[in-house]
């Protein structure tokens, strides 16, 4: 096997980078980390103090390794373009969570769709991971090449629904205009704004894409980051083009539009740390340990 060494940033956590990412099911975690799903499966990652050793059979473009590790994205690089008020808030986020990057995989787009779709209304780190590992055990690491029967992994409605819609997803053309790609994704039965935005965020390098889940809503509400009245809805999002520019008549009330235009390239990353922060602190009422307690309206 070939191997390369990558120097890691001083403040970096692979666990906290992978845990909130939809690439999480693509790796097995023991005393080493092994990629077991999708392209370049069998790649092995070892920690060696401040270095990461990566072993692989087939030559891997370095950009893919950096995507999986999240090292393509440094949140501190995107703070300076914000307004002075937003910059101060973002600096607090970066200071606290600079160890968290964005793990994405542009070479595993179809597998990202599977991961995101199967995460709906279930325990992602248990059920989604379990279903994907079952597909790997039956069909192999690149199971999508086998035209799999997804329901072989279990009897959940998520698997049955994925079996019905995956061919529709495959017919959607990859579109460089993310607003149009999002509208195309929303034409798929069972794909709502949160699913479409998560797919774009974790299958590309478009860190502005912002899945509006319960964790982000709670995080924004506690810190008063934007004054919104509506969450993204398929009824509007499937009809109106919406990215940084928007034709939607309710855009000025929408959490996603307001948040994306406020935090720009940081917005998807902030959604990611909101998930981690809510899991670690807010949901456990660990307010005294919270780095954002001076900003919080609930304390």
C-alpha positions as CSV (number, residue, x, y, z in Angstrom):
1,X,0.0,0.0,0.0
2,X,1.1,3.6,-0.6
3,X,1.1,6.1,2.2
4,X,1.2,9.8,2.7
5,X,1.6,12.0,5.9
6,X,-0.5,15.1,6.4
7,X,0.2,17.6,9.1
8,X,-2.9,18.4,11.2
9,X,-3.8,21.9,12.5
10,X,-3.0,22.5,16.1
11,X,-6.7,22.8,16.9
12,X,-8.4,19.9,15.2
13,X,-10.7,17.1,16.1
14,X,-11.4,14.4,13.6
15,X,-14.2,13.0,15.8
16,X,-16.0,16.3,16.1
17,X,-15.5,16.9,12.4
18,X,-16.9,13.5,11.3
19,X,-19.6,13.1,13.9
20,X,-22.1,15.7,12.6
21,X,-21.3,15.0,8.9
22,X,-23.2,12.7,6.5
23,X,-19.9,11.2,5.7
24,X,-19.9,9.6,9.1
25,X,-21.3,6.2,8.0
26,X,-18.5,5.9,5.4
27,X,-15.9,5.2,8.1
28,X,-15.3,2.5,10.7
29,X,-13.7,3.7,14.0
30,X,-11.3,1.5,16.1
31,X,-7.6,2.1,16.8
32,X,-7.6,3.3,13.2
33,X,-10.2,4.7,10.8
34,X,-11.0,2.9,7.7
35,X,-13.1,4.1,4.8
36,X,-15.6,1.4,4.1
37,X,-18.2,3.0,1.8
38,X,-17.9,4.5,-1.7
39,X,-14.9,5.6,-3.7
40,X,-11.4,4.6,-2.5
41,X,-12.8,2.2,0.1
42,X,-10.1,0.5,2.1
43,X,-8.2,3.8,2.8
44,X,-6.8,3.7,6.3
45,X,-6.1,6.7,8.6
46,X,-3.7,6.6,11.6
47,X,-3.0,9.3,14.1
48,X,0.7,9.9,14.7
49,X,0.9,12.8,17.2
50,X,0.4,16.0,15.1
51,X,0.3,14.0,11.8
52,X,-2.2,11.8,10.0
53,X,-0.8,8.8,8.1
54,X,-3.1,7.7,5.2
55,X,-2.5,4.3,3.6
56,X,-4.2,3.4,0.3
57,X,-4.1,1.0,-2.6
58,X,-5.2,3.2,-5.5
59,X,-3.8,6.7,-6.0
60,X,-6.1,9.2,-4.4
61,X,-6.1,12.9,-5.3
62,X,-5.1,14.9,-2.2
63,X,-8.2,17.0,-2.5
64,X,-10.4,14.0,-1.6
65,X,-8.4,13.3,1.5
66,X,-8.7,16.9,2.6
67,X,-12.4,16.8,2.0
68,X,-13.0,13.7,4.1
69,X,-10.8,15.2,6.9
70,X,-12.5,18.6,6.6
71,X,-9.1,20.3,6.0
72,X,-10.3,22.0,2.8
73,X,-12.3,24.4,5.1
74,X,-10.9,26.7,7.7
75,X,-13.7,28.8,9.3
76,X,-11.3,31.6,10.3
77,X,-10.8,32.5,6.6
78,X,-14.5,33.6,6.2
79,X,-14.9,35.8,9.2
80,X,-13.4,39.0,7.7
81,X,-16.1,39.5,5.0
82,X,-18.9,39.8,7.6
83,X,-20.3,43.0,9.1
84,X,-18.6,44.2,12.3
85,X,-21.4,43.0,14.5
86,X,-21.7,39.6,12.8
87,X,-17.9,39.3,12.8
88,X,-17.7,39.6,16.6
89,X,-20.3,36.8,16.9
90,X,-18.5,34.6,14.3
91,X,-15.1,35.1,16.0
92,X,-16.7,33.7,19.2
93,X,-17.9,30.7,17.3
94,X,-14.5,30.1,15.6
95,X,-12.6,30.6,18.9
96,X,-14.8,27.9,20.5
97,X,-15.1,25.4,17.6
98,X,-12.1,26.0,15.4
99,X,-11.3,22.3,16.0
100,X,-14.4,21.4,13.9
101,X,-14.2,21.4,10.1
102,X,-16.6,20.4,7.4
103,X,-16.2,16.7,6.2
104,X,-17.6,16.4,2.7
105,X,-17.1,14.1,-0.2
106,X,-17.5,15.3,-3.8
107,X,-16.5,11.8,-5.1
108,X,-19.3,10.1,-3.2
109,X,-22.3,12.3,-4.1
110,X,-24.7,9.3,-4.6
111,X,-23.7,7.8,-1.3
112,X,-24.2,11.2,0.4
113,X,-27.7,11.2,-1.0
114,X,-28.3,7.8,0.5
115,X,-26.9,8.9,3.9
116,X,-29.0,12.1,4.0
117,X,-32.2,10.4,2.8
118,X,-32.0,7.6,5.3
119,X,-31.4,10.0,8.2
120,X,-34.9,11.3,8.1
121,X,-36.9,10.9,11.3
122,X,-34.5,8.3,12.9
123,X,-31.4,8.0,15.0
124,X,-28.7,8.8,12.4
125,X,-25.7,7.4,14.3
126,X,-27.5,4.1,15.0
127,X,-30.1,3.3,12.4
128,X,-28.7,5.1,9.3
129,X,-25.2,3.7,10.0
130,X,-26.6,0.2,10.6
131,X,-28.6,0.3,7.3
132,X,-25.6,1.5,5.3
133,X,-23.3,-1.1,6.8
134,X,-25.8,-3.8,6.0
135,X,-25.8,-2.7,2.3
136,X,-22.0,-2.9,2.4
137,X,-22.1,-6.4,3.9
138,X,-24.5,-7.6,1.1
139,X,-23.3,-5.7,-1.9
140,X,-19.8,-4.5,-1.1
141,X,-18.3,-1.0,-0.3
142,X,-19.5,0.5,-3.6
143,X,-23.0,-1.0,-3.2
144,X,-24.7,1.4,-5.5
145,X,-22.9,-0.1,-8.5
146,X,-24.9,-3.3,-7.8
147,X,-28.3,-1.7,-8.3
148,X,-29.1,-2.7,-4.8
149,X,-32.5,-3.5,-3.2
150,X,-32.3,-1.1,-0.3
151,X,-35.1,-2.8,1.6
152,X,-32.7,-5.8,2.1
153,X,-31.1,-3.7,4.9
154,X,-34.3,-3.6,7.0
155,X,-38.1,-3.0,7.0
156,X,-38.1,0.7,7.7
157,X,-40.1,3.1,5.6
158,X,-37.0,5.1,4.9
159,X,-35.4,2.2,3.1
160,X,-38.6,1.4,1.2
161,X,-39.1,5.0,0.2
162,X,-35.4,5.3,-0.9
163,X,-35.9,2.2,-3.1
164,X,-38.8,4.0,-4.9
165,X,-37.1,7.4,-5.4
166,X,-33.4,6.6,-6.0
167,X,-33.9,6.2,-9.8
168,X,-35.6,9.7,-9.8
169,X,-32.6,11.2,-8.0
170,X,-30.3,9.6,-10.6
171,X,-32.1,11.3,-13.4
172,X,-31.6,14.7,-12.0
173,X,-28.8,16.5,-13.8
174,X,-25.9,17.9,-11.8
175,X,-26.4,21.6,-12.0
176,X,-23.7,24.2,-11.3
177,X,-26.3,26.7,-10.3
178,X,-27.1,25.6,-6.7
179,X,-30.5,27.3,-6.6
180,X,-31.7,25.3,-9.6
181,X,-30.1,22.1,-8.3
182,X,-32.0,22.6,-5.0
183,X,-35.3,23.0,-6.9
184,X,-34.6,19.9,-8.9
185,X,-33.9,17.9,-5.7
186,X,-37.2,19.2,-4.2
187,X,-39.1,17.6,-7.1
188,X,-38.2,14.2,-5.6
189,X,-40.9,12.7,-3.3
190,X,-39.7,12.6,0.2
191,X,-37.0,15.3,-0.3
192,X,-37.7,18.5,1.6
193,X,-35.6,21.7,2.0
194,X,-33.5,20.2,4.9
195,X,-32.6,17.1,2.9
196,X,-31.8,19.1,-0.2
197,X,-29.6,21.6,1.7
198,X,-27.8,18.8,3.6
199,X,-27.1,17.0,0.4
200,X,-25.6,20.1,-1.2
201,X,-23.6,20.9,1.9
202,X,-22.0,17.5,2.3
203,X,-21.6,16.5,-1.4
204,X,-19.9,19.7,-2.5
205,X,-17.7,22.5,-1.2
206,X,-20.6,25.0,-0.9
207,X,-20.4,25.8,2.8
208,X,-23.2,28.4,2.6
209,X,-25.8,25.6,2.2
210,X,-27.8,25.6,5.4
211,X,-30.0,22.7,6.5
212,X,-32.5,24.2,8.9
213,X,-33.0,21.5,11.6
214,X,-34.3,21.6,15.1
215,X,-30.7,22.1,16.5
216,X,-30.1,25.2,14.4
217,X,-33.5,26.6,15.2
218,X,-32.8,26.2,18.9
219,X,-29.3,27.6,18.6
220,X,-30.6,30.7,16.7
221,X,-33.4,31.2,19.2
222,X,-31.1,31.1,22.2
223,X,-28.5,33.4,20.8
224,X,-30.9,35.7,18.8
225,X,-28.9,35.4,15.7
226,X,-31.7,36.2,13.2
227,X,-35.3,37.4,13.5
228,X,-37.3,34.9,11.5
229,X,-40.9,33.9,11.3
230,X,-40.8,30.9,8.9
231,X,-38.8,27.8,8.3
232,X,-38.1,26.7,4.7
233,X,-41.1,24.9,3.3
234,X,-41.3,22.7,0.2
235,X,-44.4,24.6,-0.9
236,X,-42.3,27.7,-1.5
237,X,-38.8,26.3,-2.0
238,X,-39.9,24.0,-4.9
239,X,-41.5,26.9,-6.7
240,X,-39.1,29.8,-6.2
241,X,-35.4,30.1,-7.0
242,X,-33.5,30.8,-3.8
243,X,-29.8,31.0,-3.0
244,X,-28.1,34.2,-2.0
245,X,-30.5,35.8,-4.4
246,X,-34.1,34.8,-4.1
247,X,-37.4,35.2,-5.9
248,X,-39.4,33.8,-2.9
249,X,-42.1,36.2,-1.6
250,X,-41.5,35.2,2.0
251,X,-37.7,35.3,1.9
252,X,-37.4,38.1,4.4
253,X,-39.2,36.0,7.0
254,X,-37.3,32.8,6.3
255,X,-34.6,31.4,8.6
256,X,-32.5,29.9,5.8
257,X,-32.4,33.0,3.6
258,X,-31.7,35.4,6.4
259,X,-29.1,33.1,8.0
260,X,-27.3,32.4,4.7
261,X,-27.1,36.1,3.8
262,X,-25.9,37.0,7.3
263,X,-23.1,34.5,7.7
264,X,-22.4,33.7,4.0
265,X,-19.7,30.9,3.7
266,X,-19.8,30.3,7.4
267,X,-23.5,29.5,7.6
268,X,-23.3,25.7,6.8
269,X,-20.4,25.4,9.3
270,X,-22.3,27.2,12.0
271,X,-25.3,24.8,11.4
272,X,-22.8,22.0,12.0
273,X,-21.4,23.4,15.3
274,X,-25.0,24.2,16.3
275,X,-25.8,20.5,16.1
276,X,-22.7,19.6,18.2
277,X,-23.3,22.4,20.7
278,X,-27.0,21.5,21.2
279,X,-26.0,17.8,21.8
280,X,-23.2,18.7,24.2
281,X,-24.6,21.6,26.1
282,X,-28.2,22.9,25.4
283,X,-30.0,19.6,25.5
284,X,-28.1,18.6,28.7
285,X,-28.6,22.0,30.4
286,X,-24.8,22.5,30.9
287,X,-25.2,26.2,30.8
288,X,-22.4,27.0,33.3
289,X,-19.9,25.4,30.9
290,X,-21.2,27.0,27.8
291,X,-18.9,29.4,25.9
292,X,-21.9,31.4,24.6
293,X,-23.7,31.9,27.9
294,X,-23.1,35.7,27.7
295,X,-25.0,35.7,24.4
296,X,-27.8,33.4,25.4
297,X,-31.2,34.8,26.0
298,X,-32.2,31.8,28.1
299,X,-29.7,32.4,30.9
